[in-house]
Amino acid sequence: MSAAPQSQPRDNMTAVSDRIQTEVQRAIQRSIKGVEYIASSAPVLGSTPKDVLLSRGTMQLYHYRPLADEIYRVPVLIVMATTNRGYILDMVPGMSFIEFLLKRGFDVYMLDWTAPRAEEKSLRMEDYVLDFIPQCVREVQRDSGVDDVSVIGYCFGGVLSLLYASTHLDGPMKNLICFTTPIDFRGMTLFQNFSDRRYFDVDKLVDSIGNVPPEMIFSSFEMLRPASRAVSQVQLWENIWNDEYVKSYRMFDRWAADTLPLAGEYFRQTTKDLMWDNKIYNQTMSVGGRLADISKIKVPILHAVAEHDHIVPYEAAKPLIETVASEDKQEVMLKGGHVSLVAGANAVKRLWPKLDSWLSERSI
C-alpha cells in the first residue's frame, strides 16, 4: 500500500529523462547532418545530355539528345530569363523539366545565357529580340530540318519571346508558351518602388558601372520577401535529417544565388521602356525601330501563372491572354510560386502534364 504514492513521481522522472535523451539525440543528429551538409559538395545540376550548337558572347544554344523512340515533328526552343541560368529546368533526374519533355517525345533546344562581359555592356533589347533569338531559331530549323518552331519563355524569357513574336508576325513560330510572364509592369509593385524615376537614376548607374552586378539583381529579388532566407534556413535546420528535403533545398538555393549580371544598356532600356513607360502594356513598344505590338500576335498561346507568385504577381501577368489576337489562347493558373510552378514536386504534378497535353496536339 505504501509503494503506490511513490510510483507516479518515479514515472514522471523517467518520462522527463526519456524526453531529454530524445532531444539530446536529435541535437546530435542535427549536428552530424549539419556537418555533412557543410562538407558535402554542391549538387550536380543540368546533367541531361546535350550538345552546344551555338556559343556567341552571352548566348548559348543547346540541343538535348532524344530520350524517346518517336519524336514530335515540331521542335521546342526554350528561352530562359536573362537573370538566371537554365538549369532550373534541368534539375536532377526525375526532377528535370527537360528530361520530362524528352521522354514525352519532344525535340528540345534551349537558349541559355552566360554573364555578359564588360565589353558587352552596350547590348540592347534589339540584340536579344532581333539578333540572338532569330539566330537560334534559324539554327533550330537547320538542325531539325523543320521550319516550324514552338517557343517556351520563362519569366523575362517570355517577355523576349513575345517581343520576338510581335516583330516576326510572319515568322516560323508555331506555338508560344509563357511561364509567369509580366505584361503590365505597374503590377510589379516592389520593383516599381525600387526603380521609381523620382529617386532611381538609371543613367548614372549604367554610365558609372556598365553591366549591372548580380548582387544588385539578387538583392532586389530578396527584398520582395526580406525574411525568406532566414525562414528557409530555419526550415532547413528543422528538416536537416530529411535527405530529400536537404537535396531539394540545396538545388533551389544554388540556383537562386546563381544570378547573372545584366548588360548595362539592356537594363537601362528595360527600366525606361517597361518599368517607367509600360510600353508593352500600352502597345507603344518598339525594338530597333520596329513596332512590337503584342496585340498583333495570332499564334496559339498558353500562359501558365502561379497563384502565389511574389516576383510576377498575377496583376502583372493577367493582361497577356486578353491582349493577344490569337484565337487559340489559354491561361492556366496553378498552385505554387514563381519557381515552384516550373520546377520541383509541385511542377511535376501540375504544370508538366498540362503543358504536355496542350503542346503535344499542336506539335504534329
Phi and psi in degrees as a GROMACS rama.xvg file:
@    title "Ramachandran Plot"
@    xaxis  label "Phi"
@    yaxis  label "Psi"
@TYPE xy
-77.207  -16.7089  SER-2
-79.2166  -25.698  ALA-3
-59.4984  -45.3804  ALA-4
-63.3702  -22.9175  PRO-5
-84.674  -17.7539  GLN-6
-70.623  -34.5395  SER-7
-65.9711  -46.8347  GLN-8
-60.6827  -38.4084  PRO-9
-64.6748  -40.8905  ARG-10
-63.4176  -41.4362  ASP-11
-63.035  -42.5543  ASN-12
-63.4588  -38.8876  MET-13
-63.9461  -42.5413  THR-14
-64.362  -42.4673  ALA-15
-63.4336  -42.5649  VAL-16
-62.1363  -42.7084  SER-17
-64.3155  -39.4158  ASP-18
-67.063  -42.0266  ARG-19
-62.0487  -43.7344  ILE-20
-62.5228  -40.7866  GLN-21
-62.4072  -44.9185  THR-22
-66.2218  -37.8898  GLU-23
-62.4017  -44.9954  VAL-24
-63.0491  -40.5382  GLN-25
-63.0225  -41.9542  ARG-26
-63.0677  -41.33  ALA-27
-63.3405  -45.5716  ILE-28
-63.2901  -39.2869  GLN-29
-59.8707  -45.5512  ARG-30
-62.4333  -42.9057  SER-31
-63.3662  -47.1687  ILE-32
-64.3991  -35.7938  LYS-33
-62.9589  -41.803  GLY-34
-64.1104  -41.9499  VAL-35
-60.7141  -40.5032  GLU-36
-62.6509  -46.1397  TYR-37
-66.935  -39.3406  ILE-38
-80.8372  -22.8227  ALA-39
-75.2942  154.199  SER-40
-77.347  160.698  SER-41
-65.9616  148.263  ALA-42
-64.4783  146.446  PRO-43
-84.5928  117.141  VAL-44
-118.318  162.148  LEU-45
67.3316  37.1401  GLY-46
-96.5934  -0.323687  SER-47
-60.0976  128.771  THR-48
-56.3051  133.079  PRO-49
-152.048  164.904  LYS-50
-122.67  145.309  ASP-51
-87.3706  116.349  VAL-52
-90.485  -35.1842  LEU-53
-141.61  140.452  LEU-54
-142.324  109.505  SER-55
-144.703  104.653  ARG-56
60.0137  -125.011  GLY-57
-80.5497  -5.58757  THR-58
-98.4859  133.527  MET-59
-131.699  128.834  GLN-60
-115.265  121.587  LEU-61
-109.555  149.779  TYR-62
-122.884  121.422  HIS-63
-85.4621  140.455  TYR-64
-74.6412  139.677  ARG-65
-64.5153  150.065  PRO-66
-124.073  10.228  LEU-67
-130.756  152.795  ALA-68
-72.9326  -35.665  ASP-69
-113.366  132.617  GLU-70
-116.606  136.647  ILE-71
-61.5663  149.355  TYR-72
-63.2623  -43.5342  ARG-73
-87.6204  120.79  VAL-74
-72.7166  161.409  PRO-75
-117.317  126.789  VAL-76
-109.9  117.649  LEU-77
-92.6571  128.515  ILE-78
-109.643  113.238  VAL-79
-80.577  158.142  MET-80
-64.5866  148.155  ALA-81
-76.8179  -7.55934  THR-82
-95.3574  -16.5345  THR-83
-135.854  159.031  ASN-84
-85.4528  153.214  ARG-85
-74.5836  -8.77441  GLY-86
-70.7599  -4.75853  TYR-87
-60.471  -27.2178  ILE-88
-93.4781  3.59995  LEU-89
-139.82  63.3899  ASP-90
-71.6416  -158.397  MET-91
-68.0522  158.472  VAL-92
-50.4275  135.39  PRO-93
92.3121  -17.8157  GLY-94
-124.913  19.2653  MET-95
-106.581  120.309  SER-96
-61.9652  -39.7454  PHE-97
-60.8003  -49.0806  ILE-98
-58.2914  -41.6688  GLU-99
-59.2534  -49.1682  PHE-100
-60.7722  -42.7924  LEU-101
-62.7422  -43.4646  LEU-102
-68.8499  -25.1897  LYS-103
-83.376  -2.02025  ARG-104
99.0328  16.3097  GLY-105
-91.4584  147.841  PHE-106
-95.3242  108.475  ASP-107
-109.95  130.664  VAL-108
-123.18  154.485  TYR-109
-136.777  130.824  MET-110
-94.8373  104.982  LEU-111
-110.947  168.134  ASP-112
-126.293  149.366  TRP-113
-115.805  171.38  THR-114
-64.0173  126.549  ALA-115
-64.3787  138.124  PRO-116
-75.4501  167.31  ARG-117
-56.5173  -38.4767  ALA-118
-74.3395  -6.15337  GLU-119
-98.2334  15.224  GLU-120
-64.4611  -18.5193  LYS-121
-87.7326  0.592209  SER-122
-58.5102  136.334  LEU-123
-121.881  175.364  ARG-124
-54.4999  -39.7989  MET-125
-65.1117  -25.8639  GLU-126
-66.0854  -36.8219  ASP-127
-77.3925  -45.2263  TYR-128
-84.4172  -36.0398  VAL-129
-105.247  -3.58455  LEU-130
-127.274  -66.0972  ASP-131
-60.2402  -54.4502  PHE-132
-63.8858  -48.5627  ILE-133
-58.4097  -38.8259  PRO-134
-63.5796  -40.8957  GLN-135
-66.0168  -40.024  CYS-136
-60.8725  -44.7707  VAL-137
-61.7711  -38.4624  ARG-138
-69.3239  -37.4103  GLU-139
-63.2018  -43.485  VAL-140
-59.9978  -46.4373  GLN-141
-63.5894  -45.0842  ARG-142
-70.9253  -37.3809  ASP-143
-87.4307  -23.1703  SER-144
76.246  16.6339  GLY-145
-122.528  136.828  VAL-146
-76.8982  -37.3482  ASP-147
-75.0149  145.334  ASP-148
-140.674  129.851  VAL-149
-92.2228  140.938  SER-150
-119.292  133.731  VAL-151
-116.949  121.543  ILE-152
-115.906  128.198  GLY-153
-101.697  122.317  TYR-154
56.235  -117.595  CYS-155
-72.1964  -18.51  PHE-156
-62.3639  -30.5406  GLY-157
-68.159  -38.6904  GLY-158
-61.3546  -48.2502  VAL-159
-61.4652  -38.9308  LEU-160
-65.5094  -39.8258  SER-161
-65.1325  -41.6162  LEU-162
-66.0366  -37.8753  LEU-163
-62.6749  -46.7694  TYR-164
-61.097  -39.6133  ALA-165
-75.8431  -17.8116  SER-166
-102.219  -0.476517  THR-167
-135.354  58.9111  HIS-168
-63.4394  -26.6733  LEU-169
-103.282  18.3782  ASP-170
-81.6246  -171.636  GLY-171
-84.0435  0.804875  PRO-172
-65.0706  122.834  MET-173
-95.8255  -41.5941  LYS-174
-138.714  151.417  ASN-175
-130.96  128.01  LEU-176
-121.657  127.84  ILE-177
-117.38  135.929  CYS-178
-108.591  122.421  PHE-179
43.5923  60.008  THR-180
-106.078  122.652  THR-181
-76.8572  141.94  PRO-182
-123.927  -48.5408  ILE-183
-98.0514  101.207  ASP-184
-75.4282  -4.83531  PHE-185
-65.5846  -24.9274  ARG-186
-77.1252  -9.98844  GLY-187
-87.1514  72.1902  MET-188
-57.5567  -53.0555  THR-189
-68.4515  -38.9049  LEU-190
-62.6812  -34.5163  PHE-191
-62.1836  -43.9361  GLN-192
-65.6067  -40.6654  ASN-193
-62.4937  -38.2667  PHE-194
-105.058  17.8717  SER-195
-51.0792  123.249  ASP-196
-63.1085  -17.9635  ARG-197
-72.6134  -24.1484  ARG-198
-123.759  -20.4101  TYR-199
-102.737  110.16  PHE-200
-92.8305  87.2336  ASP-201
-66.9585  -32.5558  VAL-202
-64.0978  -44.9775  ASP-203
-63.5341  -40.397  LYS-204
-61.3123  -53.4466  LEU-205
-67.9264  -40.9573  VAL-206
-65.2516  -27.2666  ASP-207
-84.6643  -42.0089  SER-208
-116.006  -10.1855  ILE-209
78.3303  -114.961  GLY-210
-68.857  140.834  ASN-211
-78.1795  122.809  VAL-212
-67.4997  151.71  PRO-213
-62.9884  -29.5276  PRO-214
-60.6517  -36.7126  GLU-215
-70.2017  -40.2961  MET-216
-65.4215  -46.4173  ILE-217
-61.6461  -42.5491  PHE-218
-64.3252  -36.5529  SER-219
-65.6163  -35.8928  SER-220
-68.5634  -40.9721  PHE-221
-65.4507  -30.9529  GLU-222
-65.7593  -20.367  MET-223
-63.4642  -34.2548  LEU-224
-138.661  84.5791  ARG-225
-58.1333  -31.3986  PRO-226
-94.7739  1.33462  ALA-227
-63.9684  -38.2086  SER-228
-67.1981  -43.7028  ARG-229
-62.7849  -42.3502  ALA-230
-63.5818  -43.3191  VAL-231
-65.2487  -34.013  SER-232
-71.4093  -35.3467  GLN-233
-64.0879  -43.7517  VAL-234
-63.6144  -36.8477  GLN-235
-62.0623  -44.9226  LEU-236
-63.2858  -39.2505  TRP-237
-67.088  -25.6981  GLU-238
-116.279  24.5449  ASN-239
-63.8446  -25.5927  ILE-240
-89.6447  -0.917146  TRP-241
-90.7176  100.676  ASN-242
-60.6005  -37.3502  ASP-243
-67.9359  -40.0153  GLU-244
-63.5368  -45.7639  TYR-245
-62.8442  -42.1746  VAL-246
-59.9251  -46.8805  LYS-247
-64.4695  -43.1793  SER-248
-58.2556  -46.0837  TYR-249
-64.6314  -38.1041  ARG-250
-63.7415  -50.9733  MET-251
-71.7502  -34.914  PHE-252
-66.5842  -39.5348  ASP-253
-63.1022  -44.5692  ARG-254
-66.072  -42.9486  TRP-255
-61.7016  -35.2973  ALA-256
-82.6362  -13.3795  ALA-257
-89.3855  61.2397  ASP-258
-86.5217  142.39  THR-259
-94.5665  146.653  LEU-260
-68.6723  162.277  PRO-261
-115.913  138.642  LEU-262
-56.4135  135.757  ALA-263
-56.7809  -51.0477  GLY-264
-66.2177  -36.2939  GLU-265
-62.1372  -42.7353  TYR-266
-66.3376  -41.3262  PHE-267
-60.8091  -45.9641  ARG-268
-65.8089  -41.7544  GLN-269
-61.6638  -43.4088  THR-270
-62.5118  -47.2775  THR-271
-75.037  -47.0392  LYS-272
-77.7451  -34.7542  ASP-273
-102.28  -55.3926  LEU-274
-69.4662  -39.9705  MET-275
-87.4434  -52.5307  TRP-276
-98.2646  -7.65217  ASP-277
50.3495  47.0067  ASN-278
-70.7635  -29.9035  LYS-279
-65.376  -48.0128  ILE-280
-64.3733  -38.4248  TYR-281
-81.1601  -3.15268  ASN-282
61.1482  37.0922  GLN-283
-119.794  11.0153  THR-284
-72.5053  136.874  MET-285
-132.021  148.97  SER-286
-129.766  115.726  VAL-287
58.7464  33.5072  GLY-288
83.4658  1.8004  GLY-289
-106.763  130.662  ARG-290
-61.1394  132.909  LEU-291
-121.357  72.9919  ALA-292
-96.9784  107.556  ASP-293
-70.1444  -12.7115  ILE-294
-70.2216  -9.8027  SER-295
-90.8143  -8.97781  LYS-296
-69.6516  132.482  ILE-297
-123.89  -2.36517  LYS-298
-71.5033  155.719  VAL-299
-56.5994  135.712  PRO-300
-139.799  137.302  ILE-301
-122.046  129.777  LEU-302
-120.146  116.423  HIS-303
-99.5907  124.78  ALA-304
-123.211  154.488  VAL-305
-101.85  138.134  ALA-306
-64.5923  -31.7998  GLU-307
-121.537  45.2394  HIS-308
-82.3256  111.649  ASP-309
-89.6413  -13.143  HIS-310
-89.4717  -49.4105  ILE-311
-117.979  86.6575  VAL-312
-59.2539  157.694  PRO-313
-58.3815  -34.6791  TYR-314
-60.2509  -30.1674  GLU-315
-78.9857  -32.2125  ALA-316
-91.9395  -23.3645  ALA-317
-54.931  -40.2236  LYS-318
-70.1642  -10.7118  PRO-319
-57.7408  -56.6938  LEU-320
-64.7528  -36.7412  ILE-321
-74.7202  -16.1477  GLU-322
-89.6415  -42.876  THR-323
-67.0267  155.064  VAL-324
-90.1046  2.50676  ALA-325
-59.7  138.277  SER-326
-79.7342  -34.5436  GLU-327
-97.2561  93.5478  ASP-328
-146.033  146.678  LYS-329
-153.943  137.958  GLN-330
-109.229  137.207  GLU-331
-128.727  123.272  VAL-332
-102.062  128.436  MET-333
-125.959  154.839  LEU-334
-65.2708  146.572  LYS-335
130.576  178.01  GLY-336
-109.495  -168.591  GLY-337
-60.199  -38.2224  HIS-338
-94.8337  -43.3803  VAL-339
-66.3782  -16.943  SER-340
-61.6194  -39.0298  LEU-341
-105.394  -19.7899  VAL-342
-137.503  146.973  ALA-343
100.634  -178.036  GLY-344
-60.9427  -35.9546  ALA-345
-62.5775  -44.083  ASN-346
-67.4287  -37.8262  ALA-347
-57.0919  -39.5927  VAL-348
-85.5153  -29.2176  LYS-349
-110.808  -66.9564  ARG-350
-70.0252  -46.8511  LEU-351
-59.0094  -48.4156  TRP-352
-62.3842  -37.4846  PRO-353
-62.7037  -44.8029  LYS-354
-63.6748  -43.8984  LEU-355
-58.1544  -44.9221  ASP-356
-63.5953  -43.9138  SER-357
-70.4451  -46.4244  TRP-358
-78.3745  -32.3248  LEU-359
-59.9364  -43.4687  SER-360
-75.154  -9.5663  GLU-361
-109.437  13.7564  ARG-362
-117.636  14.0426  SER-363
